[in-house]
Amino acid sequence: MADSLRCGGALIQTGDPAAVVRNKCGAPDFVDPWIGGSGLAYGQTLSMEEWTYNRGPSRLLQILVFRDGKLQRIRDDGYGFTVRRGANECRPTDIARGMSKYRLLQACGEPIQKSGGFVFSRRNDVGTYDYRLRRGVNPVYREKWVFNFGGNRLLREVTLENAIVVDSDTLERGFDR
């Protein structure tokens, strides 16, 4: 985890407003808003977004996490890649634990079903961010996505926590598109 990042000749750092980051770094390649709703805990709400910058295969993928419009965390996610255009060739084995949501979307496209929202968890093994509301309990943005790989394969349910794949299970047989 880094406290600062260079965007061209400009330096951004944790605590910077989202508008300043966008001005210095440009538009992100992917924006993932995490919907918190009201009454999450003791009347608090979470307004969070994760921005991903993919500057190609020779530079690290940068993920910036914002809370209430302020940069909270900067992390990298391995080397970037060239974005494929057109039909993707995703296979169930391409989905791996630890994969970021951005990488999953680029590899497999949109799922056929999405659900989720904030839940409370005592677990802290998936890189949860430091926004504890109560001692020992972390709000985690958990999503369940379902992918259909066709009638000759099983549906795949993928669980993401804070935009990272944490589990993948098979369901019933898929269907032709």
Disulfide bonds with the S-S distance in Angstrom:
Cys7-Cys25 1.87
Cys90-Cys108 1.83
